Amino acid sequence: MFKGNLATGLAIGVGAIIFGPTVIQTMGSILRPAAKTLILIKGGMVFYRETLSEIGEIATDLVAEARAELDQEAGSGAAQDHHATA
């Protein structure tokens, strides 16, 4: 299946033993900033979601106030019509 000999296998194994810790340490130093960046991204997403919920609450309040004003205007308009016909 594999074409090679014992010397090739031993060379690869010894290389992995010698350079393995260095490679792992290097990969850790590369991946750590990436993980921190992901934390910043996660924090940004939480901030965005909270901001959107605040905007949603403000919009809901504005719509409720506008409806109340329209209902009040409609009610006072109906009362004026009632007084005019009486």
DSSP file (Angstrom, degrees, kcal/mol; ACC not computed):
  #  RESIDUE AA STRUCTURE BP1 BP2  ACC     N-H-->O    O-->H-N    N-H-->O    O-->H-N    TCO  KAPPA ALPHA  PHI   PSI    X-CA   Y-CA   Z-CA
    1    1 A M              0   0    0      0, 0.0     2,-0.4     0, 0.0     0, 0.0   0.000 360.0 360.0 360.0 -59.8    0.0    0.0    0.0
    2    2 A F        -     0   0    0      2,-0.0     2,-0.7     0, 0.0     0, 0.0  -0.803 360.0-144.9 -95.0 136.0    2.6    2.5    1.0
    3    3 A K        +     0   0    0     -2,-0.4     2,-0.3     2,-0.0     0, 0.0  -0.892  57.5  81.8-100.3 119.8    5.9    2.6   -0.9
    4    4 A G        -     0   0    0     -2,-0.7     2,-0.2     4,-0.0    -2,-0.0  -0.957  63.4-109.9 169.4-178.8    8.8    3.4    1.4
    5    5 A N     >  -     0   0    0     -2,-0.3     4,-1.8     1,-0.0     3,-0.2  -0.716  37.5 -89.2-130.7-176.5   11.1    1.9    3.8
    6    6 A L  H  > S+     0   0    0     -2,-0.2     4,-2.6     1,-0.2     5,-0.2   0.858 120.4  57.2 -63.2 -38.0   11.8    1.8    7.5
    7    7 A A  H  > S+     0   0    0      1,-0.2     4,-2.4     2,-0.2    -1,-0.2   0.892 106.2  49.8 -63.9 -40.0   14.3    4.7    7.3
    8    8 A T  H  > S+     0   0    0      2,-0.2     4,-2.2     1,-0.2    -1,-0.2   0.926 112.0  48.0 -64.5 -44.3   11.6    7.0    5.8
    9    9 A G  H  X S+     0   0    0     -4,-1.8     4,-2.3     1,-0.2    -2,-0.2   0.907 112.9  47.8 -62.5 -43.3    9.1    6.1    8.5
   10   10 A L  H  X S+     0   0    0     -4,-2.6     4,-2.8     2,-0.2     5,-0.3   0.894 110.3  52.4 -65.7 -39.6   11.7    6.6   11.2
   11   11 A A  H  X S+     0   0    0     -4,-2.4     4,-2.3     1,-0.2    -2,-0.2   0.909 111.2  46.7 -63.6 -41.7   12.7   10.0    9.8
   12   12 A I  H  X S+     0   0    0     -4,-2.2     4,-2.2     2,-0.2    -1,-0.2   0.922 113.7  48.7 -66.1 -43.2    9.1   11.2    9.7
   13   13 A G  H  X S+     0   0    0     -4,-2.3     4,-2.1     2,-0.2    -2,-0.2   0.920 113.1  46.0 -63.0 -45.5    8.5    9.9   13.3
   14   14 A V  H  X S+     0   0    0     -4,-2.8     4,-2.6     2,-0.2     5,-0.2   0.901 112.1  52.1 -65.5 -40.7   11.7   11.6   14.7
   15   15 A G  H  X S+     0   0    0     -4,-2.3     4,-3.1    -5,-0.3     5,-0.3   0.901 109.4  49.6 -61.2 -40.9   10.9   14.8   12.8
   16   16 A A  H  X S+     0   0    0     -4,-2.2     4,-1.6     1,-0.2    -1,-0.2   0.889 111.9  48.4 -65.7 -38.7    7.4   14.8   14.3
   17   17 A I  H  < S+     0   0    0     -4,-2.1    -2,-0.2     2,-0.2    -1,-0.2   0.908 118.4  39.9 -67.7 -41.0    8.8   14.2   17.8
   18   18 A I  H  < S+     0   0    0     -4,-2.6     4,-0.4     1,-0.2    -2,-0.2   0.936 127.9  29.9 -74.6 -47.0   11.4   17.0   17.4
   19   19 A F  H  X S+     0   0    0     -4,-3.1     4,-2.7    -5,-0.2     5,-0.2   0.567  97.6  88.1 -93.7  -9.1    9.3   19.6   15.6
   20   20 A G  H  X S+     0   0    0     -4,-1.6     4,-2.7    -5,-0.3     5,-0.2   0.937  89.9  45.3 -56.3 -53.5    5.9   18.7   17.0
   21   21 A P  H  > S+     0   0    0      0, 0.0     4,-2.5     0, 0.0    -1,-0.2   0.887 114.3  50.1 -60.3 -37.6    6.0   20.9   20.1
   22   22 A T  H  > S+     0   0    0     -4,-0.4     4,-2.5     2,-0.2    -2,-0.2   0.920 112.1  47.2 -66.0 -42.6    7.3   23.8   18.0
   23   23 A V  H  X S+     0   0    0     -4,-2.7     4,-2.7     2,-0.2    -1,-0.2   0.917 113.2  48.5 -64.9 -42.9    4.6   23.4   15.5
   24   24 A I  H  X S+     0   0    0     -4,-2.7     4,-2.2    -5,-0.2    -2,-0.2   0.909 112.6  48.4 -64.0 -41.9    1.9   23.2   18.2
   25   25 A Q  H  X S+     0   0    0     -4,-2.5     4,-2.1    -5,-0.2    -2,-0.2   0.907 112.5  48.5 -65.3 -41.5    3.3   26.3   19.9
   26   26 A T  H  X S+     0   0    0     -4,-2.5     4,-1.6     2,-0.2    -2,-0.2   0.922 111.1  49.6 -64.1 -44.4    3.4   28.2   16.7
   27   27 A M  H  X S+     0   0    0     -4,-2.7     4,-2.9     1,-0.2    -1,-0.2   0.884 109.7  52.9 -62.8 -37.5   -0.2   27.2   15.8
   28   28 A G  H  X S+     0   0    0     -4,-2.2     4,-2.2     1,-0.2    -1,-0.2   0.904 107.6  50.0 -63.4 -41.3   -1.2   28.3   19.3
   29   29 A S  H  < S+     0   0    0     -4,-2.1    -1,-0.2     1,-0.2    -2,-0.2   0.786 115.2  44.8 -69.9 -24.7    0.3   31.7   18.8
   30   30 A I  H  X S+     0   0    0     -4,-1.6     4,-0.9    -5,-0.2    -2,-0.2   0.880 116.2  44.6 -80.9 -41.4   -1.5   32.0   15.5
   31   31 A L  H  X S+     0   0    0     -4,-2.9     4,-2.4     1,-0.2    -2,-0.2   0.782 100.1  69.4 -77.0 -27.1   -4.8   30.7   16.7
   32   32 A R  H  X S+     0   0    0     -4,-2.2     4,-2.2     1,-0.2    -1,-0.2   0.938 101.3  44.6 -60.4 -49.4   -4.9   32.7   20.0
   33   33 A P  H  > S+     0   0    0      0, 0.0     4,-2.4     0, 0.0    -1,-0.2   0.881 112.1  54.3 -62.0 -34.6   -5.4   36.2   18.3
   34   34 A A  H  X S+     0   0    0     -4,-0.9     4,-2.0     2,-0.2    -2,-0.2   0.905 107.7  49.6 -64.0 -39.3   -8.0   34.6   16.0
   35   35 A A  H  X S+     0   0    0     -4,-2.4     4,-1.8     2,-0.2    -1,-0.2   0.897 110.1  50.6 -65.7 -39.3   -9.9   33.4   19.1
   36   36 A K  H  X S+     0   0    0     -4,-2.2     4,-2.2     1,-0.2    -2,-0.2   0.891 108.2  52.8 -64.7 -38.3   -9.7   36.9   20.6
   37   37 A T  H  X S+     0   0    0     -4,-2.4     4,-2.4     1,-0.2    -1,-0.2   0.899 107.0  52.3 -62.4 -40.1  -11.0   38.3   17.3
   38   38 A L  H  X S+     0   0    0     -4,-2.0     4,-2.7     2,-0.2    -1,-0.2   0.869 106.9  52.9 -63.8 -35.5  -13.9   35.8   17.5
   39   39 A I  H  X S+     0   0    0     -4,-1.8     4,-2.6     2,-0.2    -2,-0.2   0.909 109.3  49.2 -65.3 -40.7  -14.6   37.1   21.1
   40   40 A L  H  X S+     0   0    0     -4,-2.2     4,-2.4     2,-0.2    -2,-0.2   0.900 111.2  49.7 -63.4 -39.5  -14.7   40.6   19.7
   41   41 A I  H  X S+     0   0    0     -4,-2.4     4,-2.2     2,-0.2    -2,-0.2   0.924 110.6  49.6 -64.0 -43.3  -17.1   39.5   17.0
   42   42 A K  H  X S+     0   0    0     -4,-2.7     4,-2.1     1,-0.2    -2,-0.2   0.911 110.9  49.8 -62.0 -42.5  -19.3   37.8   19.6
   43   43 A G  H  X S+     0   0    0     -4,-2.6     4,-2.4     1,-0.2    -1,-0.2   0.896 109.9  51.4 -62.6 -40.4  -19.3   40.9   21.7
   44   44 A G  H  X S+     0   0    0     -4,-2.4     4,-2.5     1,-0.2    -1,-0.2   0.882 108.5  51.3 -63.3 -38.4  -20.2   43.0   18.7
   45   45 A M  H  X S+     0   0    0     -4,-2.2     4,-2.5     2,-0.2    -2,-0.2   0.897 110.0  48.9 -66.8 -39.6  -23.1   40.7   17.9
   46   46 A V  H  X S+     0   0    0     -4,-2.1     4,-2.5     2,-0.2    -2,-0.2   0.923 112.3  48.7 -64.9 -43.7  -24.4   40.9   21.5
   47   47 A F  H  X S+     0   0    0     -4,-2.4     4,-2.5     1,-0.2    -2,-0.2   0.920 111.8  49.6 -60.6 -44.2  -24.2   44.7   21.3
   48   48 A Y  H  X S+     0   0    0     -4,-2.5     4,-2.5     2,-0.2    -2,-0.2   0.915 111.1  48.9 -61.3 -45.0  -26.0   44.7   17.9
   49   49 A R  H  X S+     0   0    0     -4,-2.5     4,-2.0     1,-0.2    -1,-0.2   0.911 112.8  47.2 -63.8 -42.4  -28.8   42.5   19.2
   50   50 A E  H  X S+     0   0    0     -4,-2.5     4,-2.1     2,-0.2    -1,-0.2   0.891 111.5  51.2 -66.5 -38.5  -29.3   44.7   22.3
   51   51 A T  H  X S+     0   0    0     -4,-2.5     4,-2.5     1,-0.2    -2,-0.2   0.919 109.6  50.2 -63.9 -43.3  -29.3   47.8   20.2
   52   52 A L  H  X S+     0   0    0     -4,-2.5     4,-2.4     1,-0.2    -1,-0.2   0.880 108.6  52.0 -63.3 -37.4  -31.9   46.3   17.9
   53   53 A S  H  X S+     0   0    0     -4,-2.0     4,-2.1     2,-0.2    -1,-0.2   0.897 109.8  49.4 -67.2 -37.6  -34.1   45.4   20.9
   54   54 A E  H  X S+     0   0    0     -4,-2.1     4,-2.4     2,-0.2    -2,-0.2   0.928 111.3  48.7 -63.9 -44.6  -33.9   48.9   22.2
   55   55 A I  H  X S+     0   0    0     -4,-2.5     4,-2.6     1,-0.2    -2,-0.2   0.891 110.3  52.6 -62.1 -39.2  -34.8   50.3   18.8
   56   56 A G  H  X S+     0   0    0     -4,-2.4     4,-2.3     2,-0.2    -1,-0.2   0.897 109.2  48.7 -62.6 -41.4  -37.7   47.9   18.6
   57   57 A E  H  X S+     0   0    0     -4,-2.1     4,-2.3     2,-0.2    -2,-0.2   0.913 112.0  48.6 -65.4 -42.3  -38.9   49.0   22.0
   58   58 A I  H  X S+     0   0    0     -4,-2.4     4,-2.5     1,-0.2    -2,-0.2   0.926 112.0  49.0 -63.4 -44.3  -38.7   52.7   21.0
   59   59 A A  H  X S+     0   0    0     -4,-2.6     4,-2.4     1,-0.2    -2,-0.2   0.898 110.4  51.1 -63.0 -40.2  -40.6   52.0   17.7
   60   60 A T  H  X S+     0   0    0     -4,-2.3     4,-2.3     1,-0.2    -1,-0.2   0.912 110.5  49.2 -63.1 -42.5  -43.3   50.1   19.6
   61   61 A D  H  X S+     0   0    0     -4,-2.3     4,-2.4     2,-0.2    -2,-0.2   0.912 110.8  50.0 -62.8 -42.8  -43.7   53.0   22.0
   62   62 A L  H  X S+     0   0    0     -4,-2.5     4,-2.5     1,-0.2    -2,-0.2   0.907 111.0  48.8 -63.5 -41.4  -43.9   55.5   19.1
   63   63 A V  H  X S+     0   0    0     -4,-2.4     4,-2.5     2,-0.2    -1,-0.2   0.906 111.0  50.4 -64.8 -41.1  -46.6   53.4   17.4
   64   64 A A  H  X S+     0   0    0     -4,-2.3     4,-2.3     2,-0.2    -2,-0.2   0.908 111.4  48.4 -64.2 -41.3  -48.6   53.1   20.6
   65   65 A E  H  X S+     0   0    0     -4,-2.4     4,-2.4     2,-0.2    -2,-0.2   0.915 111.5  49.7 -64.9 -42.0  -48.5   56.8   21.1
   66   66 A A  H  X S+     0   0    0     -4,-2.5     4,-2.4     1,-0.2    -2,-0.2   0.905 111.1  49.4 -64.0 -40.9  -49.5   57.5   17.5
   67   67 A R  H  X S+     0   0    0     -4,-2.5     4,-2.9     2,-0.2    -1,-0.2   0.911 110.2  50.9 -63.5 -41.7  -52.4   55.1   17.8
   68   68 A A  H  X S+     0   0    0     -4,-2.3     4,-2.4     1,-0.2    -2,-0.2   0.910 111.1  48.3 -63.0 -41.4  -53.5   56.7   21.1
   69   69 A E  H  X S+     0   0    0     -4,-2.4     4,-2.8     2,-0.2    -1,-0.2   0.910 112.3  48.7 -65.1 -41.2  -53.4   60.1   19.4
   70   70 A L  H  X S+     0   0    0     -4,-2.4     4,-2.8     2,-0.2    -2,-0.2   0.913 112.2  48.6 -64.3 -41.9  -55.4   58.9   16.4
   71   71 A D  H  X S+     0   0    0     -4,-2.9     4,-2.4     2,-0.2    -2,-0.2   0.902 112.6  48.6 -63.5 -40.0  -58.0   57.3   18.7
   72   72 A Q  H  X S+     0   0    0     -4,-2.4     4,-2.5     2,-0.2    -2,-0.2   0.922 113.2  46.8 -66.2 -43.3  -58.2   60.5   20.7
   73   73 A E  H  X S+     0   0    0     -4,-2.8     4,-2.3     1,-0.2    -2,-0.2   0.903 113.2  49.0 -64.6 -40.4  -58.6   62.6   17.5
   74   74 A A  H  X S+     0   0    0     -4,-2.8     4,-1.9     2,-0.2    -1,-0.2   0.888 112.2  49.4 -66.0 -38.1  -61.2   60.2   16.2
   75   75 A G  H  X S+     0   0    0     -4,-2.4     4,-1.7     2,-0.2    -2,-0.2   0.899 112.8  45.4 -68.0 -41.0  -63.1   60.3   19.5
   76   76 A S  H  X S+     0   0    0     -4,-2.5     4,-2.0     2,-0.2    -2,-0.2   0.846 111.7  53.5 -72.6 -32.4  -63.1   64.1   19.6
   77   77 A G  H  X S+     0   0    0     -4,-2.3     4,-2.0    -5,-0.2    -2,-0.2   0.882 109.1  48.3 -66.4 -38.8  -64.1   64.2   15.9
   78   78 A A  H  X S+     0   0    0     -4,-1.9     4,-2.0     2,-0.2    -2,-0.2   0.865 110.1  52.1 -69.2 -35.4  -67.1   62.0   16.6
   79   79 A A  H  X S+     0   0    0     -4,-1.7     4,-2.2     2,-0.2    -2,-0.2   0.893 109.3  49.4 -68.1 -38.4  -68.1   64.1   19.6
   80   80 A Q  H  X S+     0   0    0     -4,-2.0     4,-2.1     2,-0.2    -2,-0.2   0.899 110.5  50.4 -66.7 -39.3  -68.0   67.2   17.5
   81   81 A D  H  X S+     0   0    0     -4,-2.0     4,-1.5     2,-0.2    -1,-0.2   0.890 110.1  50.8 -63.2 -38.5  -70.2   65.6   14.9
   82   82 A H  H  X S+     0   0    0     -4,-2.0     4,-1.2     1,-0.2    -2,-0.2   0.904 111.5  47.1 -66.5 -42.4  -72.6   64.5   17.6
   83   83 A H  H  < S+     0   0    0     -4,-2.2    -1,-0.2     1,-0.2    -2,-0.2   0.856 109.4  54.5 -68.0 -34.5  -72.9   68.1   19.0
   84   84 A A  H  < S+     0   0    0     -4,-2.1    -1,-0.2     1,-0.2    -2,-0.2   0.842 111.2  44.2 -69.2 -33.5  -73.3   69.5   15.5
   85   85 A T  H  <        0   0    0     -4,-1.5    -1,-0.2     1,-0.2    -2,-0.2   0.710 360.0 360.0 -83.5 -20.5  -76.3   67.3   14.7
   86   86 A A     <        0   0    0     -4,-1.2    -1,-0.2    -5,-0.1    -2,-0.2   0.475 360.0 360.0 -80.2 360.0  -78.0   67.8   18.1
